[in-house]
Amino acid sequence: MVILPVISTMKNAKPTNAGEVVNAFLKAMNNEDFKTARQYARDDMKFAGVMGSRDGADVYFQDMEKMKFKYEIKRLFTDGDDVSVFYDINMGDKTIFSSGWYHVIDGKINNIRVVFDPRPLLE
């Protein structure tokens, strides 16, 4: 298991492992650079979360471009092609502590599962 630093300062360096791929993906998402973030996702990427699921990267990014979440990584762990992230996700008027499980194949994310307590969003 490898622990990576919070959103590294790598510039223009190509990610070499699953943790770096997820880190670069989240950094691009925070910067609202969806074109770069999309490069880290497989076309057939699947997302499963507490509030819904998405099949396909294009569908996922259509939603993310509208929501513009911000991710504050607390810890990022890698185990081969699997990456676990504990982060605060700023969802506009609420910030929710969450856990994400990312699976990477050949340098691209093919599966994301995110869990959190949805009660603050439902109030």
N, C-alpha and C positions, 0 to 999 in steps of 0.2 A: 504494500500500500504506500502511495506517495501523497504527501500533502503539499499542495501548491500555494504560493502566496496569493493574497487577495488581488484580483485584477492586475496582473503583471504589467510592467512597462515595456514589454517587448514591442519594438516598432518594426514593421515590415518583415518580421521574421515569420517563416512558415511554421505553424505548430507541428511538433514532432510526435506528440502522444495525445491520448484521449483527453487528459486533463487540460493540456494547452489548447486543444480544439474548443472545448467547452468554455474555457476562460476567454478565448478570443471571441467566441460567439456572444457571450454575455457582455463583453466590453462593447462590441459593435451594437448590440441591442440598446445598451445604455446611451450610446452616442446617437441613437436613432439612425444608424447607418445600416438600414435593412438590406441593402444590396450586398454589403460585405457579410452580414450575418447569414444571408441566404446561401452564400458560398460554402458555409459550414454545415449545411443541411442537405441530406439526400432528398431527391424528389419524392420518394415514397415514405418520408418521415411521418411517424405517428406521434400524436400528443394525447395524453390522458391526464386530466386534472379533476379537481373536486367539482368544478362548475361546468365541465363538458369535455369533449374530445374533438380532435381534428385528424382527418386522414389526408395526408399530403402536405408537403411544405408550402405550396402556394396558398392553400386555404389557411394554414397557420399564420403565414406572414400577412395576409390580408387583414386578419384580426389584430395581430400585434402592431401593425402600422396605425391602427385606429386607437388602440389602448395605450401604447407608448409606456409600458411598465418600465420601472427602473429597478435594478438588482444590486443590492449591497451584500456582497459575498462575505459570510462570516467564516466559513471553512469549506474547502474543496478537497475531496479525497478521490484518488484514482485506484482502481484495481483492474489492470489490464485495459479492456475496452469499455469498462463501466466507470462512471463518474458520479459521485454523490456530492451534492452541494447543499449546504445550509445557508440560507440567505433571507434577508428582509426584502420583500417585493413591495415597492411603492406602487399602488394601484390607483393613484389619483388622490382621493381624499382619505385613503386608508393605507397603512403600511402593515403588512402581514408577514410574520415569521413563517417560512416555508422550507420544505425539503424537496429537492429535485433529484431524480435519477435519470441520467443521460447514458445512452448506449451509442458508441461510435464504431462505425465500420469504414475502413479505408480512409480515415481522416474526415469523415462526415457523420453528423448526428443522424441516426435513423429512428431513435425512440426517445421520447421525453415523458416522464411521469412526475407530476408535481402534487404534493399533498400539503394541506394546511387546514387550520380550523376556520371554516367559512362564516362562523357566527357574526363576526364584526361586519361583514359585508351584507348580511341579511337584516341587520338592525334598522 
